[in-house]
Amino acid sequence: MVKKRDFTISSKYESLYPEIEDEILDVYAELTIETQDLYLHQLPQLFDLLKIPKTFVNDILRSIDYYYEFMKPVHDLQFDIANIKQYTTINLVKAYTVTVTLNNINNIIDIIDIDKLLKNVNRLVKYRNNYQHIYESWKLFVTAATEQTLEESAVLDFRLSLPDLKKIKLVLNLDHDAKSSFSDSLLIDMLSCSSTDSLGHLLNFDFTKPKVGTCVTFKDFADILGNLGELD
């Protein structure tokens, strides 16, 4: 999959192609026929209409549920940066809504920003379009790490740690000569590139990820493939 030593991020990956933009805007228009704005709580419906596989949006759905159940109803809620669920949810809110700065949680405006929507959902549509390729590549890695064949649900839920990646490097013979050396530093680069986009914005809103430490999830892996130019 990786053919050269230096890790180069694809310049096309974050590009919004006209056909993807039109598809997202069509669904946006459908959901706002009777209202002027689209709201954060409507994102699950938008994902359903776009047929985005749940495995790519479960983290987003949990954050949305957490916001409306535990944050929005509480008057004068104080933002606790050490609270992983609050921190992650706030990042989601900033990623998708017109809210830019946040001095008070009660000042959040949960109206979707169309430009942010296009930027973020663009990735999700590319994941959807390349699901089979992403899954088969991921399954190869998981099988190499576990040395067993797992059910699809277990493959999708698996988390690759750095030790797993080092093992994969040996099993798949990715370090057999100097020219194609799949170095440990490259593995670390791959881990880091799936955490944020090119501007440093959080991409994975999984509450549990910070607790288990540095790892690669199926969604992270999809982003890694995109950065490697395999989802253009």
C-alpha positions in Angstrom: 0.0 0.0 0.0 2.8 2.4 0.9 5.4 2.5 -1.9 7.9 5.0 -0.7 9.7 5.8 2.5 8.6 9.4 3.0 5.0 10.0 4.1 3.3 12.5 1.8 -0.2 13.6 2.4 -2.4 13.7 -0.7 -3.1 17.2 -2.0 -6.4 16.0 -3.5 -7.9 14.2 -0.5 -9.6 17.2 1.1 -10.7 18.6 -2.3 -14.5 18.8 -2.6 -15.5 17.4 -6.0 -18.6 18.9 -7.7 -20.6 15.7 -7.7 -20.1 15.2 -3.9 -20.9 18.8 -3.2 -24.1 18.5 -5.3 -25.1 15.3 -3.4 -24.7 17.0 0.0 -26.4 20.2 -1.0 -29.4 18.2 -2.4 -29.9 16.4 0.9 -29.4 19.7 2.8 -32.1 21.3 0.6 -34.4 18.4 1.2 -34.0 18.8 5.0 -34.6 22.5 5.0 -37.6 22.7 2.7 -39.8 23.9 5.6 -37.1 25.7 7.7 -34.4 28.2 6.9 -31.7 26.3 8.8 -30.4 22.8 9.5 -29.7 22.0 13.1 -27.2 19.7 14.8 -29.8 17.3 15.8 -30.7 16.7 12.1 -27.3 15.4 11.2 -28.2 11.8 11.8 -31.0 12.2 9.3 -28.6 13.8 6.8 -26.2 10.9 7.2 -29.0 8.4 6.7 -30.1 10.1 3.5 -26.5 10.1 2.2 -26.3 6.4 3.2 -23.1 6.9 5.2 -22.2 3.6 7.0 -22.9 3.9 10.7 -19.3 2.8 11.5 -18.1 6.2 10.2 -20.6 8.3 12.1 -21.3 6.5 15.4 -18.8 8.8 17.2 -20.6 11.9 15.8 -24.0 10.5 16.8 -22.9 9.9 20.4 -21.5 13.4 20.7 -24.8 14.9 19.4 -26.8 12.8 21.9 -24.5 13.9 24.7 -24.9 17.6 23.8 -28.7 17.5 23.8 -29.0 15.3 26.8 -26.3 16.5 29.2 -25.1 19.9 28.0 -27.8 22.0 26.3 -30.5 21.5 29.1 -28.1 22.5 31.9 -28.2 26.2 32.7 -24.8 27.9 33.4 -22.9 24.6 32.8 -19.2 25.2 33.3 -17.0 23.8 30.6 -14.6 21.2 32.1 -11.7 20.7 29.6 -10.7 17.6 31.6 -14.1 16.0 30.9 -13.4 14.0 27.7 -17.1 13.9 26.7 -17.5 17.6 27.1 -14.2 18.4 25.3 -15.0 16.1 22.4 -18.6 17.3 22.1 -17.5 21.0 22.1 -15.0 20.1 19.2 -17.9 18.5 17.3 -20.1 21.6 17.8 -17.3 23.9 16.5 -16.7 21.5 13.6 -20.3 21.6 12.3 -22.1 24.6 13.6 -21.9 28.4 13.2 -20.5 28.6 16.7 -16.9 29.8 16.4 -15.7 31.0 19.8 -17.0 29.6 23.1 -17.0 31.7 26.3 -20.1 30.1 27.7 -21.6 26.7 26.8 -25.1 28.2 27.0 -24.2 30.5 24.1 -23.8 27.6 21.6 -25.8 28.1 18.4 -26.6 24.6 17.1 -27.3 25.8 13.6 -25.2 23.9 11.0 -22.7 26.0 9.0 -23.0 25.0 5.4 -19.3 25.4 4.6 -18.3 23.3 7.6 -20.9 20.7 6.6 -19.5 20.4 3.1 -15.9 20.1 4.4 -16.6 17.4 6.9 -19.2 15.4 5.1 -17.0 15.4 2.0 -14.7 13.0 3.9 -17.6 10.8 5.0 -18.9 10.5 1.5 -15.5 9.5 0.3 -15.4 6.9 3.0 -18.8 5.6 1.9 -17.7 5.5 -1.8 -14.6 3.5 -0.9 -16.0 1.4 1.9 -15.1 -2.0 0.4 -11.5 -1.0 -0.3 -11.1 0.5 3.2 -12.6 -2.6 4.8 -10.5 -5.1 2.9 -7.3 -3.2 3.6 -8.2 -2.8 7.3 -9.1 -6.5 7.5 -5.7 -7.4 6.2 -4.0 -5.3 8.9 -6.3 -6.7 11.7 -5.7 -10.3 10.6 -2.0 -9.8 10.6 -2.1 -8.3 14.1 -4.4 -10.9 15.6 -3.3 -13.9 13.5 -6.9 -15.0 13.2 -9.9 -14.3 11.1 -12.5 -12.3 12.9 -16.2 -11.6 12.2 -16.9 -8.3 10.3 -18.3 -6.6 13.5 -15.1 -7.5 15.4 -12.9 -6.3 12.5 -14.8 -2.9 12.4 -14.5 -2.5 16.2 -10.8 -3.4 16.4 -8.2 -0.8 17.5 -4.7 -1.1 16.3 -2.0 0.0 18.8 1.6 0.8 17.9 2.8 -2.7 19.0 0.1 -4.1 16.6 1.5 -1.9 13.8 5.0 -3.1 14.5 3.8 -6.7 14.3 2.0 -6.0 11.1 5.2 -4.5 9.6 6.9 -7.8 10.2 4.1 -10.1 9.2 3.5 -8.2 5.9 7.3 -8.0 5.3 7.1 -4.2 5.0 10.7 -3.8 6.3 12.5 -6.2 4.0 14.9 -3.7 2.5 16.1 -0.2 3.0 14.3 1.3 0.0 10.9 0.2 1.1 11.5 0.4 4.8 8.3 1.0 6.8 10.0 2.7 9.7 8.6 3.1 13.2 8.6 6.9 12.8 6.4 6.5 9.7 4.0 4.4 11.7 3.9 7.2 14.3 3.3 9.7 11.5 0.4 7.6 10.3 -1.1 7.5 13.8 -0.9 11.2 14.2 -2.2 12.1 10.7 -5.6 10.4 11.5 -6.2 12.5 14.6 -6.8 15.9 13.0 -7.2 17.5 9.6 -4.7 19.7 7.9 -5.8 22.6 10.1 -5.5 20.7 13.3 -9.2 20.2 13.8 -10.4 17.0 15.5 -11.7 14.3 13.2 -12.6 11.5 15.5 -15.2 12.2 18.2 -14.9 8.9 19.9 -15.2 9.4 23.7 -13.3 6.3 24.5 -10.3 6.9 22.3 -8.3 9.2 24.7 -8.7 6.6 27.5 -7.2 3.7 25.5 -4.2 5.7 24.3 -2.7 6.1 20.8 -4.4 3.7 18.5 -6.0 3.5 15.0 -9.7 2.8 14.6 -11.5 1.8 11.4 -12.5 5.4 10.9 -8.9 6.6 11.5 -7.7 4.1 9.0 -10.1 5.4 6.4 -8.5 8.8 6.9 -5.0 7.4 6.7 -5.9 5.9 3.3 -7.3 9.2 2.2 -4.1 11.0 3.2 -2.1 8.4 1.3 -4.1 9.3 -1.9 -6.2 6.1 -2.0 -9.6 7.7 -1.7 -9.2 10.5 -4.3 
